[in-house]
Amino acid sequence: MWKCPYCGSEQGMPYQDSNLTGMLCLAETCGRFHAMTEEESRRVERHVFESDM
């Protein structure tokens, strides 16, 4: 997990779709989304998530 830049929680989850790349904080009291710049997203390790649906 990543550290949230807003609340400092270490419950950040990488998120990416066709329009957004960033980090979603899963902390109960936060829940904010930090959009990453193109440079930030290049420096961050890529994560691949697969659905079991």
C-alpha positions in Angstrom: 0.0 0.0 0.0 1.1 3.6 -0.5 1.1 6.5 1.8 -1.8 9.0 1.3 -0.5 12.6 0.7 -3.6 14.0 2.4 -4.1 12.1 5.7 -0.8 10.2 6.0 -2.5 6.8 6.1 -0.7 3.9 4.6 -3.9 2.5 3.1 -3.4 4.0 -0.4 -4.4 1.8 -3.3 -3.2 2.4 -6.9 -6.0 3.1 -9.3 -5.9 3.4 -13.1 -8.5 3.5 -15.8 -8.7 5.1 -19.3 -8.9 8.6 -17.8 -7.3 8.6 -14.4 -4.1 7.4 -12.9 -3.5 7.9 -9.2 -3.9 6.7 -5.6 -7.2 6.1 -3.8 -7.0 6.3 0.0 -8.9 3.5 1.6 -8.7 5.0 5.2 -12.1 5.2 6.8 -11.8 8.9 7.6 -10.2 10.0 4.2 -11.2 8.3 1.0 -9.6 11.0 -1.2 -8.1 10.4 -4.6 -4.6 11.8 -5.6 -4.3 12.1 -9.3 -0.7 11.5 -10.4 1.1 13.5 -13.1 2.6 11.6 -16.0 6.1 11.9 -14.4 4.8 10.5 -11.0 3.1 7.6 -12.7 6.3 6.6 -14.5 8.2 6.5 -11.2 5.6 4.3 -9.5 5.7 0.5 -9.9 2.9 -0.7 -12.1 0.2 -2.8 -10.5 -2.1 -5.2 -12.4 -5.4 -6.2 -10.8 -7.5 -9.0 -12.1 -11.2 -9.5 -11.2 -12.5 -12.8 -10.2 -15.9 -11.9 -11.8 
